[in-house]
Each structure stands twice: as C-alpha cells, then as structure tokens.
C-alpha cells in the first residue's frame, strides 16, 4: 500500500518535504513505517527514536496498525522558549 506521511519541524527539513509517500506491505505497523523512513535518511533514522507518530490523529506505538488511507503524521520533539527571554523572578535561600 502507498501512504502519505505529513512531516513537521526537523523531520520536514531533513527530508526536504512536508509530505512523503511511503510504500508498505500489508499488514503494516508503525514500526514498519519507521524502518522505511529510516532507510531514506540516516539522520532521520536516528531522530525517529524520539519522534511521535500519529495515526488518524491519535498517537500510536510501534505495534499500531496502519490501514490504507490512514492519516499519518511524524512529529519530532519540539522545544520552546527564547534565549532573549529573561526571568524577573528572584529566589531566596532562606
């Protein structure tokens, strides 16, 4: 089966696309998807250990099934904040 995977943040940058097409044998799992994506890009393969995969808008573990036509998203870890942000809180040791 052919599925489309939506990519975000670093994953999108590493593969140079917002959506990639992946061919998987049926029945397929999230683990199968990860193996396929890792084979495309070594850096992405390392990053996949800390990414979340959503199948039909629900976070899925490696054993989750992927059915034809499923909505798949790869969500890498995200951090926030800014180095320009300055805390105005004061702490006391007493």
One Martini backbone bead per residue (centre of mass of N, CA, C, O) as a GRO file, in nm:
protein
   94
    1UNK     BB    1   0.101   0.032   0.014
    2UNK     BB    2   0.015   0.379  -0.005
    3UNK     BB    3   0.149   0.650   0.185
    4UNK     BB    4   0.110   0.947   0.370
    5UNK     BB    5   0.349   1.174   0.528
    6UNK     BB    6   0.356   1.405   0.769
    7UNK     BB    7   0.579   1.676   0.827
    8UNK     BB    8   0.785   1.820   1.091
    9UNK     BB    9   1.023   2.023   1.123
   10UNK     BB   10   1.306   1.844   1.113
   11UNK     BB   11   1.187   1.630   0.926
   12UNK     BB   12   1.125   1.824   0.696
   13UNK     BB   13   1.419   1.919   0.654
   14UNK     BB   14   1.562   1.641   0.605
   15UNK     BB   15   1.356   1.573   0.346
   16UNK     BB   16   1.239   1.835   0.192
   17UNK     BB   17   0.934   1.786   0.308
   18UNK     BB   18   0.589   1.771   0.408
   19UNK     BB   19   0.552   1.516   0.212
   20UNK     BB   20   0.552   1.157   0.207
   21UNK     BB   21   0.598   0.859   0.028
   22UNK     BB   22   0.495   0.522   0.126
   23UNK     BB   23   0.582   0.180   0.100
   24UNK     BB   24   0.373  -0.088   0.220
   25UNK     BB   25   0.308  -0.376   0.362
   26UNK     BB   26   0.055  -0.597   0.411
   27UNK     BB   27   0.056  -0.560   0.710
   28UNK     BB   28   0.098  -0.254   0.895
   29UNK     BB   29   0.323  -0.064   1.095
   30UNK     BB   30   0.495   0.170   1.260
   31UNK     BB   31   0.762   0.017   1.244
   32UNK     BB   32   0.764  -0.005   0.936
   33UNK     BB   33   0.768   0.297   0.883
   34UNK     BB   34   1.033   0.363   1.029
   35UNK     BB   35   1.215   0.186   0.853
   36UNK     BB   36   1.155   0.332   0.589
   37UNK     BB   37   1.247   0.616   0.674
   38UNK     BB   38   1.539   0.539   0.767
   39UNK     BB   39   1.632   0.446   0.473
   40UNK     BB   40   1.631   0.749   0.355
   41UNK     BB   41   1.756   0.872   0.645
   42UNK     BB   42   1.986   0.869   0.887
   43UNK     BB   43   1.907   1.109   1.067
   44UNK     BB   44   1.610   1.033   1.089
   45UNK     BB   45   1.654   0.756   1.216
   46UNK     BB   46   1.763   0.870   1.485
   47UNK     BB   47   1.513   1.059   1.548
   48UNK     BB   48   1.274   0.846   1.572
   49UNK     BB   49   1.308   0.771   1.879
   50UNK     BB   50   1.170   1.080   1.953
   51UNK     BB   51   0.918   1.035   1.795
   52UNK     BB   52   0.594   1.087   1.684
   53UNK     BB   53   0.306   0.894   1.591
   54UNK     BB   54   0.023   0.954   1.388
   55UNK     BB   55  -0.299   0.785   1.368
   56UNK     BB   56  -0.570   0.931   1.309
   57UNK     BB   57  -0.506   1.152   1.547
   58UNK     BB   58  -0.329   0.925   1.704
   59UNK     BB   59  -0.123   0.811   1.908
   60UNK     BB   60   0.141   0.567   1.829
   61UNK     BB   61   0.273   0.272   1.843
   62UNK     BB   62   0.465   0.023   1.693
   63UNK     BB   63   0.194  -0.180   1.686
   64UNK     BB   64   0.033  -0.016   1.513
   65UNK     BB   65  -0.189   0.008   1.269
   66UNK     BB   66  -0.188   0.045   0.906
   67UNK     BB   67  -0.414   0.173   0.689
   68UNK     BB   68  -0.553   0.245   0.421
   69UNK     BB   69  -0.571   0.601   0.427
   70UNK     BB   70  -0.417   0.697   0.649
   71UNK     BB   71  -0.339   0.941   0.890
   72UNK     BB   72  -0.003   1.064   0.885
   73UNK     BB   73   0.230   1.166   1.152
   74UNK     BB   74   0.544   1.333   1.211
   75UNK     BB   75   0.667   1.412   1.548
   76UNK     BB   76   0.892   1.596   1.671
   77UNK     BB   77   1.066   1.734   1.889
   78UNK     BB   78   0.987   2.018   2.100
   79UNK     BB   79   1.087   2.349   2.162
   80UNK     BB   80   1.102   2.634   2.369
   81UNK     BB   81   1.160   2.954   2.369
   82UNK     BB   82   1.412   3.206   2.463
   83UNK     BB   83   1.717   3.367   2.495
   84UNK     BB   84   1.573   3.658   2.548
   85UNK     BB   85   1.456   3.556   2.791
   86UNK     BB   86   1.375   3.703   3.114
   87UNK     BB   87   1.389   3.665   3.439
   88UNK     BB   88   1.216   3.821   3.735
   89UNK     BB   89   1.279   3.624   3.936
   90UNK     BB   90   1.333   3.560   4.284
   91UNK     BB   91   1.566   3.398   4.496
   92UNK     BB   92   1.576   3.228   4.812
   93UNK     BB   93   1.760   3.063   5.076
   94UNK     BB   94   1.551   3.111   5.332
   0.00000   0.00000   0.00000
